[in-house]
Amino acid sequence: MSTYTSSEKFKRYFLVPVLFIALICVVVPAIFKWYEKQRIETLKAANKTVKANIRFWYIHNSTTLHLDYEYQIDGVRHIGQLEIPYLNGDEDHLSKAYEVYYDPSDPSDSWMDINRPVN
């Protein structure tokens, strides 16, 4: 026979797992966002940039614009990917070239700054 009151059972079997799941749903995305921000800051700090052109794009679920961009370093072609929130009219991004930050020790690690078109 259980020695738990109904209030204790509620806390133990419902409230604790729900709070744990909620914590995971908040903490894990925050960690990924923090990691991506650190990665971008590291690439910017290396101060190595090159011009990139968008080679392929599609709109995912009407909310996300997925971009594949292409750039060359020392004659080697690299392809990067970027996803940004999609707003109607964002297609004007597609005809421009952009600045790409890359890691000199691993040029395939890059980030395209969609806010910095290159003429």
URMO-V404984 format. One record per residue. N is the residue number from 0. RES is the residue in one small letter. SS is DSSP state (alpha for helix, beta for strand, coil for the rest). PHI is phi in radians with two decimals (* if undefined). Layout:
n & res & ss & phi
N & RES & SS & PHI
N & RES & SS & PHI
This chain:
n & res & ss & phi
0 & m & coil & *
1 & s & coil & -1.34
2 & t & coil & -1.75
3 & y & coil & -1.51
4 & t & coil & -1.36
5 & s & alpha & -1.11
6 & s & alpha & -1.16
7 & e & alpha & -1.17
8 & k & alpha & -1.09
9 & f & alpha & -1.02
10 & k & alpha & -1.10
11 & r & alpha & -1.27
12 & y & alpha & -1.74
13 & f & alpha & -2.15
14 & l & alpha & -1.14
15 & v & alpha & -1.10
16 & p & alpha & -1.10
17 & v & alpha & -1.13
18 & l & alpha & -1.13
19 & f & alpha & -1.10
20 & i & alpha & -1.11
21 & a & alpha & -1.08
22 & l & alpha & -1.08
23 & i & alpha & -1.09
24 & c & alpha & -1.15
25 & v & alpha & -1.64
26 & v & alpha & -1.25
27 & v & alpha & -1.07
28 & p & alpha & -1.06
29 & a & alpha & -1.12
30 & i & alpha & -1.14
31 & f & alpha & -1.09
32 & k & alpha & -1.13
33 & w & alpha & -1.09
34 & y & alpha & -1.07
35 & e & alpha & -1.12
36 & k & alpha & -1.11
37 & q & alpha & -1.10
38 & r & alpha & -1.07
39 & i & alpha & -1.13
40 & e & alpha & -1.10
41 & t & alpha & -1.14
42 & l & alpha & -1.12
43 & k & alpha & -1.14
44 & a & alpha & -1.14
45 & a & alpha & -1.17
46 & n & coil & 0.99
47 & k & coil & -1.93
48 & t & beta & -2.28
49 & v & beta & -2.63
50 & k & beta & -1.41
51 & a & beta & -2.28
52 & n & beta & -2.02
53 & i & beta & -1.35
54 & r & beta & -1.86
55 & f & beta & -2.77
56 & w & beta & -2.70
57 & y & beta & -2.74
58 & i & beta & -1.74
59 & h & beta & -1.85
60 & n & coil & 0.96
61 & s & coil & 1.03
62 & t & coil & -2.18
63 & t & beta & -2.26
64 & l & beta & -1.74
65 & h & beta & -1.70
66 & l & beta & -2.12
67 & d & beta & -1.86
68 & y & beta & -2.12
69 & e & beta & -2.21
70 & y & beta & -2.59
71 & q & beta & -2.15
72 & i & beta & -2.35
73 & d & coil & 0.90
74 & g & coil & 1.36
75 & v & beta & -1.78
76 & r & beta & -1.46
77 & h & beta & -2.18
78 & i & beta & -2.20
79 & g & beta & -2.07
80 & q & beta & -2.27
81 & l & beta & -2.57
82 & e & beta & -2.11
83 & i & beta & -2.29
84 & p & beta & -1.06
85 & y & coil & -1.71
86 & l & coil & -2.16
87 & n & coil & -0.93
88 & g & coil & 1.68
89 & d & alpha & -1.23
90 & e & alpha & -1.10
91 & d & alpha & -1.13
92 & h & alpha & -1.10
93 & l & alpha & -1.29
94 & s & alpha & -1.70
95 & k & coil & -1.89
96 & a & beta & -1.75
97 & y & beta & -2.30
98 & e & beta & -1.42
99 & v & beta & -2.07
100 & y & beta & -1.60
101 & y & beta & -2.45
102 & d & beta & -1.50
103 & p & coil & -1.07
104 & s & coil & -1.43
105 & d & beta & -2.57
106 & p & beta & -1.05
107 & s & beta & -1.34
108 & d & beta & -1.55
109 & s & beta & -2.54
110 & w & beta & -2.58
111 & m & beta & -1.64
112 & d & beta & -1.53
113 & i & beta & -1.16
114 & n & beta & -1.59
115 & r & beta & -2.20
116 & p & beta & -1.17
117 & v & beta & -1.96
118 & n & coil & -1.52
